[in-house]
Structure formats: structure tokens, C-alpha cells
Amino acid sequence: MRQNNHMLFRINLARRKFLRQGFSLLASAGIIGCGDSATTSATTPVVIPPDTDSNDTPGTLTTTSTPQQVVIIGAGISGLIAGYELQRAGHSVTILEARERVGGRVHTLVSPFTNGQFAEAGASRIPSTHNLTLAYAQHFSLALDPFYPSTNNYFYLQDNSVSLIDAEQHINQPPWPGAVNRSNFYKIRGGMANLPLALSNALAEHINYSSPVELIQQTNDQVTVITGQDQQFIADRVLCTVPLPVLTKISFSPPLSEEKHLASNGGYDYTNSTRLYSQFSQRFWHADNLNGWGDSNWPEEIWQPTWDNGESSGIIQSYLRDVAATELDTMDVEQQIANVHSRWQHVFPELDSYLLTNHIHSWQQEVWTGSAYASPTNLQDSALSAYIGLVEGRIHFAGEHASNFHGWIQGAIASGIRAANEIHNAN
């Protein structure tokens, strides 16, 4: 109860404060440039109330007197945010998405699981400091819940040795140096995909699915976009939100700058991410006073994503990054499962008795993503970051890679707002 009241206090900020903080954040960043209580969510809902005084968002634009034809490549968060704000301002927006879904790396997995269980393939948590993300959640009246459980024990798995950690102690510490405490991380109720779905519902008539872009040609007066289905779109401005590892799938005429060419050909590092999910018929770990959450020294984060939804079955997931993710990807599926479960059995010795299904998601193996999120070295950041989001003629660029918040929804939103402002104010 105390944690949820704390959440209500933070989220019930006045809209104007969100807007001031949002624009201040953009300017300062140079981009203008949980014990496992099954009843916590159900009995003490944390709902972000709709604003009754204003329909503004941090990215709200004034109504334009000179509407432009804008084509946006990619229906991830940055493309959706930019498209939403531009069409509200009176511009004509067309979004071309290579996949058959919106959200990009905000992707809630439902179909692999049963009994109302789901898990996140990508973005999973929102720090209380990410005011742009919170503001858009509020704008669409999305409910938030604590990300981490606040009762039962967490664990740390050091090789074959298990240490238990009191939940109250654990959630009042940051998950990594410089972060807010775990008690100040939140998730969108029902799945993080509810944010891109809310945006796409407002843009439903503007999104073309299964439309991978192959060629972008620009002149002084217009831009022509051609898809793999030989569709052709003429635009005044184009916004490209494609992740750098797959930007090379698009031909540009004239070619992009040397800096963007270098960045998209391996000169701007990305972090790999692979997650293994195991669904169990019962949450048998409760008998040992465990909440299903912990860490190992592989390293990995181990989560129970639906710890608070009241179902009897549950999912435990392994969240692997960088070298650990790359190593797991070298194995076949049976080896991947055995590799992860062989470590988990030191914490969950009964897992084989309750196992229902396994599922694996690797971002670096997705054709339209190529990796999980941008993580440049200091040298790469110094040499290239100023160019990645830079306008080239009539082509604009956005995405978490084109922001100061790599790997976060906040970065995608910030870059989408910045790009929308560029287009809105272009001659």
C-alpha cells in the first residue's frame, strides 16, 4: 500500500509541471535537440487520471498554417510520437512499418503463454525520472503499477551458491549505480505495448503495415519513398526512425553523410539482448518465500513479469545482455533452455515438475531490428552522436539511437518530439 500511495503522489503532478519538465529536459539534453502480493494491483490500482484541463502533451505543436506531406519510416515509439504530434498539428502523415505490428522494441509477448500470462521482449520498466514517458502514459490514461515486488525474498546466484535478499532492503536500493531506487520503477498495466497501441489507435488510418522501405530519393523540392511492394509515396519531408543496424537495408539517393554511413555499418556499437521465458503451472517458489526475482553473476536479471496479476501460474524470465546474450545465441534452442535452467535449478529445484512452456526472444536475430539498443563507446559517441540525428536535406532522423537516452522509451520519445518540431518548423 505504501508503495502505491507513493506512486499516486508522483503521477498526480499537474500537467503544466510535466510540460515544463519535458521541455526543460529536451533543451538540457540538446535535442530540442516488488513481495509477491497477488492482490496489490487489483485492490490498490494506480491509475493515471486523464487531464480535464488540457489535451497538451510535452510534444504538442501549434496548429500549422502550412501543412506538409510527411512520410515516417517505422512505427516504433519515436515514429508514433512524431506522427501523433504532427497530425494533431494539421500535417498529413503516412507511417510505413515493415512489420505487421507497431511498437518496435516495445513488444509485449502474449501468444507464447497461457492463463493470462505475458512478458516483455523489450522495454519493461519506467524510472520515475522519465517524465516524458510518464506524461504520455498520463495523456492516454494508462495505469501504472510498481515494476518490482515489495515482499518475499529476492536472490543472488553466484555460480552454484544462492544468497537471499530481503525485499524491503532490495527495493530501496538502485538496480545499478546512478539509477533511482527499485521502488521508483514502474510498468504499464497489461503490458508496455499499451503505449504504442494507444498511439496507433489515434493514427490507425495513417499506418501502412508490411511496407519495408527500400529506396529514398530526394530533390530540392520533394522526397520519393519506394517500398518493397513497389508502393511509391511523395512527401515534403521524411522522418527515418530505422535502427542503425538495419539502416543499410534502405538505399538513399543522394547517399547519406559519411558519418551516418559509418555509424550504420558497425561504427556505432549496439548491445545485444536475449531473453528466455519459462511458464510454470504453479508459482511453486512462494512456498520458499521467494518472489521469483533475482540476479546471477553470468550476469543476468531474473524476473517474474506478472508477479501481481493474481493468476496461479507464472513466468520466470532470464534477461541477458551483451556477451551473455551473444553466447546464448550460439546455441540451439534445447541447449539454450538447458543452459539457463541448469543455473536456475540452484534456486528453483522443482522447476521441471511445473514447467509448461519455454520461449526465447533475441533482438539481434530480428531482421528489422538487428540488435537491442545503441551503446556507443565514448570515442564513437564523441565522433558520431552529433550527426546521427542531424537533418539531411528533407530527411529527418529519430530513434533512441538519436537521443541521449539510449535503450529507453524516454529516448525514443525525446527524439520523436525533436524531429516533429524540426518538420513542423521547416520551410
TIPA-974743 format. One record per residue (C-alpha): y, x, z; residue in three letters. Coordinates in Angstrom, 2 decimals. Layout:
<nodes>
    north     east       up  residu
        Y        X        Z     Ala
...
</nodes>
This chain:
<nodes>
    north     east       up  residu
     0.00     0.00     0.00     Met
     2.44     2.77     0.88     Arg
     1.91     4.45    -2.48     Gln
     2.51     1.25    -4.46     Asn
     5.68     0.44    -2.49     Asn
     6.86     3.94    -3.27     His
     6.20     3.23    -6.94     Met
     8.19    -0.01    -6.87     Leu
    11.13     1.82    -5.33     Phe
    11.14     4.38    -8.11     Arg
    10.64     1.98   -11.01     Ile
    13.11    -0.67    -9.90     Asn
    16.02     1.58   -10.78     Leu
    18.92    -0.06   -12.56     Ala
    18.83     0.11   -16.35     Arg
    22.13     1.95   -16.50     Arg
    20.72     4.75   -14.35     Lys
    17.76     5.10   -16.72     Phe
    20.12     5.27   -19.68     Leu
    22.40     7.85   -18.06     Arg
    19.42     9.98   -17.08     Gln
    17.84     9.59   -20.51     Gly
    20.86    10.73   -22.50     Phe
    21.59    13.47   -19.97     Ser
    18.03    14.70   -20.40     Leu
    18.34    14.75   -24.18     Leu
    21.60    16.66   -24.04     Ala
    20.43    19.22   -21.50     Ser
    17.24    19.83   -23.49     Ala
    19.25    20.50   -26.62     Gly
    17.63    17.63   -28.52     Ile
    20.42    15.08   -29.00     Ile
    18.58    17.95   -29.90     Gly
    -5.68     8.40    -5.67     Cys
    -9.45     6.94    -2.09     Gly
   -11.08     4.80    -4.38     Asp
    -9.92     1.34    -3.36     Ser
   -11.18    -1.13    -5.93     Ala
    -8.64    -3.74    -4.83     Thr
    -5.49    -1.60    -4.84     Thr
    -4.42    -2.59    -8.35     Ser
    -5.41    -6.22    -8.08     Ala
    -3.79    -7.05    -4.73     Thr
    -0.65    -4.94    -4.89     Thr
     0.41    -4.96    -8.56     Pro
     3.05    -2.54    -9.67     Val
     4.88    -4.36   -12.42     Val
     7.93    -3.03   -14.19     Ile
    10.25    -6.02   -14.41     Pro
    11.99    -6.85   -17.68     Pro
    15.72    -6.20   -17.69     Asp
    17.56    -9.51   -17.58     Thr
    20.99    -7.98   -18.21     Asp
    20.43    -5.79   -21.26     Ser
    17.95    -5.10   -24.04     Asn
    19.08    -1.50   -24.28     Asp
    16.73     1.50   -24.20     Thr
    17.53     5.22   -23.95     Pro
    17.36     5.31   -27.75     Gly
    19.44     2.22   -28.53     Thr
    21.68     2.67   -31.60     Leu
    24.77     0.73   -32.59     Thr
    24.29    -1.75   -35.43     Thr
    24.77     0.08   -38.71     Thr
    27.20    -0.95   -41.43     Ser
    25.41     1.28   -43.96     Thr
    21.66     0.53   -43.73     Pro
    19.32     3.15   -45.13     Gln
    15.80     3.03   -46.54     Gln
    13.74     5.18   -44.15     Val
    10.11     6.22   -44.55     Val
     8.40     7.52   -41.40     Ile
     5.20     9.55   -41.74     Ile
     2.98     8.99   -38.72     Gly
     2.65     6.08   -36.27     Ala
     2.37     8.22   -33.17     Gly
     4.83     7.78   -30.32     Ile
     7.70     9.71   -31.93     Ser
     7.41     7.82   -35.23     Gly
     7.12     4.46   -33.49     Leu
    10.11     5.12   -31.21     Ile
    12.27     6.25   -34.12     Ala
    11.15     3.32   -36.26     Gly
    11.74     0.83   -33.47     Tyr
    15.29     2.01   -32.81     Glu
    16.22     2.36   -36.49     Leu
    15.03    -1.12   -37.45     Gln
    16.80    -2.64   -34.43     Arg
    19.98    -0.96   -35.69     Ala
    19.59    -2.58   -39.11     Gly
    17.88     0.10   -41.18     His
    14.91    -0.66   -43.45     Ser
    11.86     1.13   -42.06     Val
     8.43     1.81   -43.57     Thr
     5.83     3.69   -41.48     Ile
     2.90     5.38   -43.22     Leu
    -0.07     6.07   -40.98     Glu
    -3.17     7.96   -42.17     Ala
    -5.42     6.37   -39.55     Arg
    -6.31     2.73   -39.01     Glu
    -4.61     2.67   -35.62     Arg
    -1.27     3.55   -34.04     Val
    -0.58     5.91   -31.15     Gly
    -1.62     9.32   -32.45     Gly
    -2.70    11.31   -29.42     Arg
    -2.08     8.33   -27.15     Val
    -5.52     6.82   -27.63     His
    -7.40     4.63   -25.16     Thr
   -11.17     4.60   -25.74     Leu
   -12.81     1.22   -25.20     Val
   -15.69     0.71   -27.65     Ser
   -17.98     3.50   -26.38     Pro
   -18.12     1.81   -22.96     Phe
   -19.25    -1.48   -21.38     Thr
   -18.33    -3.67   -18.39     Asn
   -14.59    -3.43   -18.91     Gly
   -14.54     0.35   -18.67     Gln
   -12.18     2.54   -20.70     Phe
   -10.81     6.07   -20.70     Ala
    -8.05     8.07   -22.30     Glu
    -8.75    10.51   -25.11     Ala
    -5.25    11.95   -24.90     Gly
    -2.11    11.24   -22.86     Ala
    -3.21     9.91   -19.47     Ser
    -0.53    10.35   -16.82     Arg
     3.23     9.97   -16.43     Ile
     5.16    12.08   -13.90     Pro
     7.90    10.23   -12.03     Ser
    10.41    12.66   -13.57     Thr
     9.70    11.47   -17.13     His
    12.44     8.88   -17.20     Asn
    12.34     8.23   -20.95     Leu
     8.68     7.24   -20.78     Thr
     9.27     5.07   -17.72     Leu
    12.29     3.43   -19.36     Ala
    10.31     2.34   -22.42     Tyr
     7.48     1.08   -20.22     Ala
    10.08    -0.99   -18.39     Gln
    11.59    -2.19   -21.66     His
     8.22    -3.61   -22.74     Phe
     7.41    -4.98   -19.26     Ser
     4.32    -2.78   -18.90     Leu
     2.75    -2.48   -15.46     Ala
     2.18     0.94   -13.90     Leu
    -0.40     1.98   -11.33     Asp
    -0.94     5.23    -9.41     Pro
    -2.86     7.71   -11.52     Phe
    -4.65     9.48    -8.65     Tyr
    -6.66     7.65    -5.95     Pro
    -5.39     7.96    -2.39     Ser
    -8.62     7.51    -0.36     Thr
   -12.08     9.08    -0.15     Asn
   -12.57    12.77    -0.87     Asn
   -11.75    14.94    -3.85     Tyr
   -13.88    18.02    -4.51     Phe
   -13.59    21.54    -5.85     Tyr
   -16.61    23.01    -7.61     Leu
   -16.68    26.82    -7.52     Gln
   -19.74    27.76    -9.57     Asp
   -22.53    26.13    -7.50     Asn
   -20.51    25.66    -4.32     Ser
   -18.77    22.35    -3.52     Val
   -15.76    22.01    -1.21     Ser
   -14.40    18.60    -0.19     Leu
   -10.65    17.89    -0.02     Ile
    -9.05    15.10     1.98     Asp
    -7.32    12.62    -0.36     Ala
    -4.14    12.30     1.72     Glu
    -3.71    16.06     1.66     Gln
    -4.57    16.34    -2.03     His
    -2.25    13.69    -3.47     Ile
     0.72    15.12    -1.57     Asn
     0.41    18.39    -3.46     Gln
     1.21    19.09    -7.14     Pro
    -1.67    19.44    -9.61     Pro
    -0.06    22.66   -10.88     Trp
     2.94    24.76    -9.77     Pro
     6.28    23.16   -10.57     Gly
     4.91    19.64   -11.03     Ala
     5.64    16.63    -8.84     Val
     3.01    15.72    -6.27     Asn
    -0.05    13.83    -7.46     Arg
     1.22    10.76    -5.62     Ser
     4.09    10.68    -8.13     Asn
     1.94    10.42   -11.26     Phe
     1.33     7.03   -12.84     Tyr
    -0.64     5.35   -15.62     Lys
    -0.07     2.25   -17.72     Ile
    -2.28    -0.58   -16.54     Arg
    -5.01    -1.42   -19.03     Gly
    -4.62     1.86   -20.90     Gly
    -1.89     4.16   -22.15     Met
    -2.34     2.69   -25.65     Ala
    -0.42    -0.37   -24.44     Asn
     2.82     1.51   -25.06     Leu
     2.22     2.27   -28.77     Pro
     0.72    -1.20   -29.17     Leu
     3.89    -2.77   -27.79     Ala
     5.96    -0.72   -30.23     Leu
     3.66    -1.53   -33.15     Ser
     3.77    -5.25   -32.38     Asn
     7.53    -5.08   -32.84     Ala
     7.03    -3.14   -36.09     Leu
     3.98    -4.96   -37.42     Ala
     5.47    -5.76   -40.83     Glu
     6.65    -2.17   -41.29     His
     3.39    -0.21   -40.76     Ile
     1.03     0.73   -43.61     Asn
    -2.37     1.91   -42.33     Tyr
    -4.85     4.21   -44.10     Ser
    -1.93     5.71   -46.02     Ser
    -2.13     9.51   -45.79     Pro
     0.86    11.18   -47.40     Val
     0.11    13.88   -49.96     Glu
     3.45    14.65   -51.62     Leu
     7.13    14.50   -50.62     Ile
     9.71    15.22   -53.30     Gln
    13.39    15.22   -52.56     Gln
    16.57    15.47   -54.60     Thr
    20.20    15.40   -53.53     Asn
    20.14    11.59   -53.66     Asp
    16.72    10.38   -52.51     Gln
    13.20    11.22   -51.35     Val
     9.97    10.12   -53.02     Thr
     6.84     9.84   -50.87     Val
     3.40     9.56   -52.51     Ile
     0.21     8.72   -50.61     Thr
    -3.44     9.42   -51.31     Gly
    -3.75     5.88   -52.63     Gln
    -1.08     6.63   -55.24     Asp
     1.43     4.45   -53.44     Gln
     5.00     5.53   -54.06     Gln
     7.92     4.95   -51.72     Phe
    11.57     5.74   -52.42     Ile
    13.75     6.49   -49.41     Ala
    17.20     7.63   -48.45     Asp
    15.71     9.55   -45.53     Arg
    12.20    10.58   -44.46     Val
    11.02    11.33   -40.94     Leu
     7.89    13.52   -40.74     Cys
     6.06    13.40   -37.39     Thr
     2.83    15.07   -38.54     Val
     1.43    17.66   -36.06     Pro
     1.87    21.23   -37.26     Leu
    -1.88    21.96   -37.68     Pro
    -2.15    19.24   -40.36     Val
     1.32    19.54   -41.93     Leu
    -0.27    21.68   -44.65     Thr
    -2.04    18.55   -45.96     Lys
     1.34    17.47   -47.39     Ile
     2.95    19.18   -50.39     Ser
     6.74    19.41   -50.29     Phe
     8.98    19.82   -53.32     Ser
    11.06    21.85   -52.86     Pro
     8.96    23.76   -50.30     Pro
     9.82    23.69   -46.62     Leu
    11.56    26.60   -44.94     Ser
     9.71    29.84   -44.25     Glu
     9.86    29.08   -40.53     Glu
     8.13    25.71   -40.87     Lys
     5.62    27.24   -43.28     His
     4.82    29.97   -40.75     Leu
     4.56    27.50   -37.85     Ala
     2.22    25.15   -39.74     Ser
    -0.03    27.98   -40.91     Asn
    -1.05    29.15   -37.45     Gly
     2.17    30.81   -36.33     Gly
     2.83    28.28   -33.56     Tyr
    -0.05    28.02   -31.10     Asp
    -1.70    24.76   -30.05     Tyr
    -4.03    24.11   -27.12     Thr
    -7.46    22.66   -27.87     Asn
    -8.74    19.79   -25.75     Ser
   -12.21    18.24   -25.48     Thr
   -13.30    15.51   -23.09     Arg
   -16.80    14.38   -22.18     Leu
   -17.23    10.91   -20.66     Tyr
   -20.29     9.65   -18.83     Ser
   -20.58     6.00   -17.82     Gln
   -22.79     5.07   -14.88     Phe
   -24.24     1.69   -13.90     Ser
   -23.02     2.11   -10.32     Gln
   -20.38     4.20    -8.60     Arg
   -23.04     5.88    -6.53     Phe
   -20.65     8.61    -5.38     Trp
   -18.97     6.14    -3.00     His
   -21.98     6.48    -0.70     Ala
   -20.98    10.12    -0.18     Asp
   -17.33     9.19     0.46     Asn
   -16.28    10.68    -2.90     Leu
   -13.71     9.10    -5.20     Asn
   -15.10    10.74    -8.35     Gly
   -12.20    13.16    -8.78     Trp
   -12.12    16.94    -8.57     Gly
   -11.76    20.28   -10.30     Asp
   -14.07    23.10   -11.25     Ser
   -13.50    26.77   -11.95     Asn
   -14.66    26.53   -15.58     Trp
   -11.81    25.34   -15.50     Pro
   -11.92    21.57   -15.87     Glu
   -10.34    18.49   -14.37     Glu
   -12.83    15.79   -13.43     Ile
   -11.52    12.22   -13.31     Trp
   -12.74     8.69   -12.74     Gln
   -10.26     6.91   -15.03     Pro
   -10.93     3.31   -13.95     Thr
   -11.26     4.03   -10.25     Trp
    -9.09     0.99    -9.44     Asp
   -10.35    -1.76   -11.77     Asn
   -12.87    -3.35    -9.38     Gly
   -15.96    -3.03   -11.60     Glu
   -19.27    -1.85   -10.17     Ser
   -19.90     0.63   -12.98     Ser
   -17.68     3.63   -13.57     Gly
   -16.87     6.58   -15.80     Ile
   -16.65    10.23   -14.82     Ile
   -14.96    12.45   -17.37     Gln
   -14.61    16.17   -17.91     Ser
   -11.20    17.22   -19.22     Tyr
   -11.43    20.66   -20.81     Leu
    -8.64    22.67   -22.42     Arg
    -8.16    25.91   -24.30     Asp
   -11.10    28.36   -24.11     Val
   -13.36    25.92   -22.24     Ala
   -12.79    23.21   -24.88     Ala
   -13.36    25.66   -27.72     Thr
   -16.58    26.88   -26.08     Glu
   -17.92    23.34   -25.66     Leu
   -17.16    22.56   -29.30     Asp
   -19.52    25.34   -30.45     Thr
   -22.49    23.38   -29.03     Met
   -24.34    20.37   -30.41     Asp
   -24.00    17.07   -28.56     Val
   -27.13    17.47   -26.42     Glu
   -26.03    20.94   -25.36     Gln
   -22.53    19.72   -24.54     Gln
   -23.86    17.00   -22.26     Ile
   -26.34    19.35   -20.59     Ala
   -23.64    21.98   -20.10     Asn
   -21.27    19.61   -18.29     Val
   -23.93    17.70   -16.35     His
   -25.56    20.89   -15.09     Ser
   -22.33    21.63   -13.20     Arg
   -21.73    18.04   -12.11     Trp
   -25.17    17.80   -10.52     Gln
   -23.97    20.05    -7.70     His
   -21.57    17.22    -6.79     Val
   -23.43    14.19    -8.17     Phe
   -27.17    14.98    -7.81     Pro
   -28.14    11.35    -8.63     Glu
   -26.28    11.16   -11.93     Leu
   -29.40    10.95   -14.13     Asp
   -30.60     7.87   -12.25     Ser
   -27.49     5.83   -13.06     Tyr
   -26.44     7.20   -16.46     Leu
   -25.68     4.59   -19.14     Leu
   -23.99     6.48   -21.97     Thr
   -22.10     9.62   -22.96     Asn
   -19.18    10.06   -25.32     His
   -17.31    13.19   -26.48     Ile
   -13.84    13.41   -27.96     His
   -12.41    16.63   -29.46     Ser
    -8.85    16.61   -30.79     Trp
    -9.31    19.81   -32.80     Gln
   -12.09    18.10   -34.75     Gln
    -9.92    15.14   -35.73     Glu
    -8.78    15.50   -39.33     Val
    -5.29    14.03   -38.75     Trp
    -4.59    15.97   -35.56     Thr
    -6.10    19.45   -35.74     Gly
    -5.57    20.24   -32.05     Ser
    -4.29    18.67   -28.84     Ala
    -0.71    19.79   -28.26     Tyr
     1.76    22.56   -29.06     Ala
     1.70    25.52   -26.66     Ser
     3.57    28.39   -28.31     Pro
     3.78    31.85   -26.85     Thr
     7.19    32.94   -25.60     Asn
     7.64    35.02   -28.74     Leu
     6.70    32.10   -31.02     Gln
     8.96    29.76   -29.11     Asp
    11.89    32.15   -29.35     Ser
    11.39    32.77   -33.07     Ala
    10.48    29.29   -34.35     Leu
    11.25    26.43   -31.96     Ser
    14.83    26.02   -33.18     Ala
    13.56    25.48   -36.74     Tyr
    10.63    23.11   -36.17     Ile
    12.77    20.02   -35.63     Gly
    15.53    21.10   -38.00     Leu
    16.55    18.73   -40.81     Val
    15.77    20.00   -44.31     Glu
    17.85    18.10   -46.85     Gly
    16.92    14.45   -46.40     Arg
    13.74    15.16   -44.43     Ile
    13.81    14.97   -40.63     His
    11.13    16.10   -38.18     Phe
     9.88    14.84   -34.81     Ala
     6.86    15.00   -32.50     Gly
     6.04    16.64   -29.18     Glu
     5.92    19.95   -31.04     His
     9.59    19.42   -31.98     Ala
    10.70    18.94   -28.37     Ser
    10.98    20.83   -25.10     Asn
     8.19    18.71   -23.54     Phe
     5.04    19.92   -25.28     His
     1.94    17.88   -24.57     Gly
     3.75    14.88   -23.07     Trp
     4.73    11.38   -24.22     Ile
     8.18    12.31   -22.93     Gln
     8.49    14.98   -25.63     Gly
     7.42    12.62   -28.39     Ala
     9.95    10.02   -27.22     Ile
    12.77    12.55   -26.88     Ala
    12.19    13.90   -30.38     Ser
    11.92    10.40   -31.83     Gly
    15.27     9.45   -30.29     Ile
    16.86    12.65   -31.56     Arg
    15.57    12.09   -35.11     Ala
    16.63     8.43   -35.10     Ala
    20.15     9.49   -34.15     Asn
    20.19    12.07   -36.95     Glu
    19.17     9.49   -39.53     Ile
    21.46     6.79   -38.17     His
    24.48     9.09   -38.35     Asn
    23.63    10.69   -41.71     Ala
    25.91    10.11   -44.68     Asn
</nodes>
